[in-house]
Amino acid sequence: MKTKNASILFIIFSIAFLILAGTIAYTILQKKKESKQDPFNYTVQQTLGKSDATIHVVEFGDFKCPACRTWDTTVLPQLKKDYIDTGKVQFHFINFPFIGNDSTLAAQAGEAIYKQNKDAFWKFYDEMYSNQKNEDKEWITEQFLTDLVKTKLPEINLTQFEKDLKSKEIVDTVQKDKDIALKLNTQGAPTVYVDGKLVNANYDSIKQAIEANGKK
């Protein structure tokens, strides 16, 4: 009888051990899988460059941010000339509207435009920085955005843009961008990553990271 009970207990403990081991193994595999996943969701972000470019450069930006405007007029053109237009780099813009409520509205406008016409987004990107005003004032209004689309983006259907601007789809898209930034503990803008690694936002640092990754 004792032998039978001991056998039953052995079987029970064996099953429990196997379940525990399986759970631990599954957890480890999931963590490895998650670590290999793309935390930036490259495929759904506003993107410049050839789809087969193997190096990814990400900018977290806010259209109200003066430093982002400087980056747009100094670093990005050189980056575009040397690496994006030559097919070596895909450049991705991710919204990080942290300055004010109108920062978020501008981010929504960008997403609404990108939804209609991907190339038009980059015209919008430049126009927003060209027309940037004092960051302490809420200057990005629906009227401002509507006027910009009317005068600078004839390829965009204005009625559809106005419909999309505050739609749940677009609001959720911007929120997902913000969630990525917050998960990465992003402190400001522009914040730049090269193939998932944080780098200084100046051109030389970005170039160095690109060249290093290109040699792997």
RAURMO-V330586 format. One record per residue. NEAR is the number of other C-alpha atoms within 12 Angstrom. Layout:
near=[NEAR,NEAR]
//
This chain:
near=[7,8,9,10,11,12,13,14,14,14,14,14,14,14,14,14,14,15,14,14,14,14,14,14,14,15,14,14,14,14,13,12,13,12,12,12,13,16,26,36,22,28,18,21,32,39,33,40,29,20,19,16,22,24,35,40,44,42,45,43,44,44,48,40,35,25,24,36,29,25,30,35,21,18,27,35,20,20,35,27,17,21,30,29,20,18,21,28,34,34,40,37,42,43,47,43,38,31,29,23,22,28,34,34,38,45,45,44,45,49,43,39,38,33,26,27,23,24,22,29,33,27,26,38,42,26,28,35,28,21,22,29,21,17,25,16,16,21,24,33,22,24,18,23,33,30,21,30,32,19,16,24,29,19,21,31,21,26,15,20,32,27,21,27,35,24,19,15,17,30,24,21,32,38,24,26,38,30,23,25,34,21,14,21,15,25,19,26,33,36,34,40,36,33,30,26,24,26,23,23,33,26,27,17,21,34,30,18,28,35,20,15,20,18,11,10]
//
